[in-house]
């Protein structure tokens, strides 16, 4: 009797990539496909800095299996760099999970589903808190993260906003604001200009952020939940964070009306 192959165990993924396609040389010299478990292995080891044993536990695989996944991913990335090929990231055999210690998973997956039909999260994984740097005078996204006086915090259940309230930062600024957001239970931030130190503080707290956004805060959250939020992946405050920003500073990052 022929033995059926064992089903592949799903690997846990805690964060989706910032982009699912990277263009290499023009014209294209071919394409390399990286699966989400390979992406996650690289993220856990080479970005977060975990030892392979701990990273294997996070991915929910044996250490030897993790090493094979990581080696395969690194070889693919080397091929992209050496030959200038395109890189595309697709599903693979994965499941999505929330990990408050090592970083959040981005639970609204419209952008991911465009790539290859990833499965929906369970309902409990669609609950989240989104904060927006908030200008109370006009209801717009405040454009300097480090100097925002308020966050507007949105409670999301089953992918829908159930409640929104304005929370004061109580005079906190820059990197300390990551702690304010963590205390509020926020896992996703939408903002305008944001400096490198604040970005690192948010990463350390496991808070996903989308910078370079502008316009009405409520509309930005609606766009995020619809998978069409316009933001800058490489947002960076133009000045050193502790300097005072006048008009024309990072208050205008990413705002192109």
URCOR-V495434 format. One record per backbone hydrogen bond with DSSP energy under -1.0 kcal/mol. NH is the residue of the N-H (numbers start at 1). CO is the residue of the C=O. Records with the same first field share a line. If there is no record, write none. Layout:
NH=CO + CO
This chain:
11=93
12=59
13=95
22=87
25=84
32=86
34=88
36=90
39=35
40=36
41=37
42=38
43=39
44=40
45=41
46=42
47=43
48=43
50=44
55=51
56=52
57=53
58=54
59=55
61=56
66=62
67=63
68=64
69=65
70=66
71=67
72=68
73=69
74=70
75=71
76=72
77=73
78=74
79=75
80=76
81=77
82=78
83=79
84=80
86=30
87=22
88=32
89=20
90=34
94=92
95=11
97=13
103=99
113=109
114=110
115=112
117=113
125=122
126=123
128=156
130=154
131=188
132=152
133=190
134=150
135=140
139=135
141=215
142=133
145=193
147=144
148=145
151=167
152=132
153=165
154=130
155=163
156=128
157=160
159=126
160=157
162=155
163=155
165=153
167=151
169=149
172=169
176=173
177=174
178=175
180=176
181=177
182=178
183=179
184=180
185=182
186=181
187=129
188=129
189=208
190=131
191=210
193=143
199=195
200=196
201=197
202=198
203=199
204=200
205=201
206=203
207=202
208=187
210=189
212=192
213=191
217=139
220=216
221=217
222=218
223=219
224=220
225=221
226=222
227=224
228=223
232=211
235=232
243=240
249=246
252=249
253=250
255=252
